[in-house]
Amino acid sequence: MKKIISLHDDYQLALESATKAVLDGKVFIYPTDTVYGIGGNALDEEVCERIREIKKRDVKPFSIIVSDFSMLRKYCEVPEDRMRYLFQYLPGPYTFILVKKAGILACPGGRIGVRVPMHSFIRKVAGDTGLPILGTSANISGKGPAFSFKKISKALIKQVDLAIDGGDTYYKQESTVVDLVDMEIKREGAGKFHL
């Protein structure tokens, strides 16, 4: 498998390679609308542990990326009175914290951050595999996120199985994090959210 694939030069190869990486339990770097992420199959415990080691991260939970509302509801509890926020703001530069259903190993505890990014590539990977993609920024814990492929550390790229170069991210900013359980904004980011 080619290690670095340009999304602009060879979209089909990038999509096929990323899809295969998820299904084979591999770890890869990918672009989103906000920051570059590092991920894999969020249901695979070994993938989750490997990403923790690569990022030098503690047990703080990761988020997941899903393809659409159907997949989101498969893995999260969404009260009917909260659905309107999801329909209003997604896809977009938001991470919504919801009560999780069983099976997501990336997130210990009862809640989970979920993204449906505006960037269609990683949504398509999730949709084609039928699996939630573990979503965390492509950096060592405590370091700043990468908004451009060329800003990702070479050492980090060496540790993954595949890296998708999508150039600069659209927003060049982290996602806005909103807790839809407690109805509070946890982090102001690229998206404007009104409670």
Stockholm file with secondary structure:
# STOCKHOLM 1.0

chainA/1-195         MKKIISLHDDYQLALESATKAVLDGKVFIYPTDTVYGIGGNALDEEVCERIREIKKRDVKPFSIIVSDFSMLRKYCEVPEDRMRYLFQYLPGPYTFILVKKAGILACPGGRIGVRVPMHSFIRKVAGDTGLPILGTSANISGKGPAFSFKKISKALIKQVDLAIDGGDTYYKQESTVVDLVDMEIKREGAGKFHL
#=GR chainA/1-195 SS CCSEEETTTCHHHHHHHHHHHHHTTCCEEECCSSSCEEECBTTCHHHHHHHHHHHTCCSCCCEEECSSHHHHHHHEECCGGGHHHHHHHCSSSEEEEEEECTTCTTCCSSEEEEECCSCHHHHHHHHHHTSCEEEEESSCTTSCCCSBGGGSCHHHHHHSSEEEECCBCSSCSCCEEEETTTTEEEECCSSCCCC
#=GC SS_cons         CCSEEETTTCHHHHHHHHHHHHHTTCCEEECCSSSCEEECBTTCHHHHHHHHHHHTCCSCCCEEECSSHHHHHHHEECCGGGHHHHHHHCSSSEEEEEEECTTCTTCCSSEEEEECCSCHHHHHHHHHHTSCEEEEESSCTTSCCCSBGGGSCHHHHHHSSEEEECCBCSSCSCCEEEETTTTEEEECCSSCCCC
//
